[in-house]
Amino acid sequence: MGRLCRDCCFFSSPLSFFLIWTYRLFDGASSVLKDDSLNNPGWVVSFFIIPFMNFFLPLLSFLDLSKKQSVQRFGHKERKKSALVISWWVFFLFSLLVSMTTGFFVTEDATVGMLRNDALSTSISEFTLTIAGVLAVLVVNMLTRQQEAIIEEEST
């Protein structure tokens, strides 16, 4: 029971920090961009929680924000920043889909080959999830710096 509590705290803490950052980012963006078409911060956070919508709406929200911040700052959309957001989301979804197959084909009378395949899919899932985590940190850094630069330009 103690390990379960520790694991829940360990894994829910980064999720909480990410959702709080997402809310603050979109809240700040709505005031900086003065754009009514930007998603409400509460809705963006809930997009991660609502089943089936969480496959595409968070990606669309982050792409929209990245595009609008680029247009505000540079006058045009930056493809490199969009590619970073898309890469993060593709690696995340791929990891999620591969992890769903883990243990699916393994039964009580599983052969060594079946267990090896299960271990391979788990390894692939963990590897792509690690890449998605690194890309998520880069996306957080990119969008935060982009918003800070817009605020700095407006204040001067």
Buried (B, 14 or more C-beta within 10 A) or exposed (E): EEEEEEEEEEEEEEEEEBBEBBBEBBBBBBEBBEBEEBBEBEEBBBBBEEEEEBEEBBBBBBBBBBBBBBBBBEEEBBEEBBEBBBBBBBBBBBBBEBBEBBEEEBEEEBEEEEEEBBEEBBEBBBEBBEBBBEBBEBBBEBBBEBBEBBEEEEEE
